[in-house]
Amino acid sequence: MRIMGLDYGSVTVGVAISDELLLTAQGIETIRRKKENQLRQTFQRIEELVKEYGVEKIVLGYPKNMNNTIGERAQKSEEFAEDLKRRTGLPVELWDERLTTVAAHRVLDQGAVGLGKKMQVVDKLAAVLILQGYLDYLANKAAMDAARAAGAQNGE
């Protein structure tokens, strides 16, 4: 099983894919479009990547406001998630992505990446951070569930 992570922006979509063990996220590409509402080719490319990598679930960055409210970008992400579900037939989970693009910029700044190269890879790196956060959550949840089950068996 593989999971796809997406960082959905106004004219780009960063794409990351998990390994089959769901341990790590790797950046695949950044899908670009000329206008925000022109999504046909974006969906087509996502569908191609889903098939190529055997993706069974999509995690979509959910850009909530810092005060936890839902703004315009988050609403657009909700709409994009519904369209993804219809187009791919896969479950799509919204994942809080607050500050992932900021973190991606910091990582690239620390690596002394030039502005031109940074603009080419920042969305892909943001998708990696979104997906890796989700994978880490799954691993931690599994560990906690196993610990609870072991405690229950021991009468704790």
N, C-alpha and C positions, 0 to 999 in steps of 0.2 A: 504494500500500500504506500502511496505517496500523497502528500498534501501540497497544494499550490498556495503560495502567499502572494497577495496583490496589494500594491500601493496605488490606489486610484487617484489620479490628479486631473486637473482641468484639461490638459492636453497630452498627458503621458500616463502609462500604467507600468509600474515597476513589477517585475515577475521574479519570484523565487520558487524553488522546488525543494522538497525534503528528500533525504535519502530514504531508502526502503525501510530502514529500522526506525525512522522518525526521530533521529538524534540530531541531525544538522540540516541547516537550510543553506542552499547555494543560489546565488543570483544567476538568473538565466538571461534576461534581456529587459530592455525598456521599450515598450510599444508606444509609438508616437502617432499623433493625429494632428491634422491642421486646425480643426475647430473642436470645441468642447462637445458639441452635440453629434458629431460624426463618429458613431460607435460601431458601425457595421464591420469595418475591417478589424477593429480592436477585438470584437467578439469572435470573429473568424479566427484570428491568430490565437486567442486564448483556447478556443476549441481544438485547434491543431496541437497546441502544447499539451492539453489535457490528454489527447489520444497518444501523442508521442511518449509521454512520461507515465502513462497509466495512472493518472490522478484520480483519486476517489473522493476528495473533499477540497473545498476552497476556503481559505481564510482571507477575508478582505479587511484591510485597515479601516477603522471606524474613527474618523477625526472629531471626537467630541471636543467641546470647548473646555478650557481649563477648569471651569466651575461645574463641569459634568452635564451641562445642557447640550441640547442638540441644535446645531446651527445649520446654515445652508449647505456646507460641504458634507456634513454628516447625513443630511437628508438626501443629497445626491448619491452618496454611498449606499444608502438604503435602497434607492431606486435601482442602482447598478447591481446590487446584490440580488434583487428580485429578477432582473433581466438575466443575470448569470444563471440563476436556478432554472429559469425557463429554457434558456439556450443549451445548457450543458446537462441538465437533469441531475446535477450533483448538489449535495448539501453545501450551503454557503454560510459560514459563520462570521459574524462581524466581530472584530477584535480591536479593542481600544488601542489606538496608535498614537496617542498624544506624545508629542516630542520625538517621534522616531525620525522625522526628517531633520530635526535639529541635531539629533544624535548622529545621523548619517553625515551631516555637514561637519560635525566635530571630528569624526573618525577620518574623514577625507582631509580636513585641515591638519590633523596631526601627522598624516602621511605626506604632507606637503604636495598634495595633488593640485595641479593648476586649475584655474577657473574653467577653462574649456572642457577639460577631462571630467572635472567635478560635475558639471551640468549633464554630462553624458551618463554618469553612473549613480548619481545620488538617489534617483527613484528606485533603481534596482537594489541598492544597498538598503534603502528604507523597507523594501519588500522583504529582504533577508531578515532585518531586525524584527519586523512584524511576525514573520513565520517562526523565527527562532524563539521569540517570546511565547508563542503558542505551543511550540514543541516542548519547551522547558516546563510550561504549565502542565501539559499532559504527563510528562515524566514525574513531576512533583506530585500530581494527583494520584498517579499509580502507586508511587512509593507510600503516600499517606494511606491509601486504601489498603495496601498490603500490611502496613503497620497496624492499622485498626483491626484487620482480620486476624492477625497473629495475636494481638492483645485479647480479642474475644475468645479465641481458642484456648488461651492460657487463663481465662477467667478474670481478666483484668477489667 
